[in-house]
């Protein structure tokens, strides 16, 4: 009976390890996709003339 419990416990530990590895991989993919989504927006902002990025006040 103890052998069976030991085997089950080691199997659970291995399963958790694989699950954690998959989770890390998915987080890395999500981060890469997020960067690829945001990067074109940053490039577009950097392409704007600086005068459009400086806040100005309107004379009343």
MODELLER restraints for C-alpha pairs under 7 A, 6 or more apart:
rsr = mdl.restraints
at = mdl.atoms
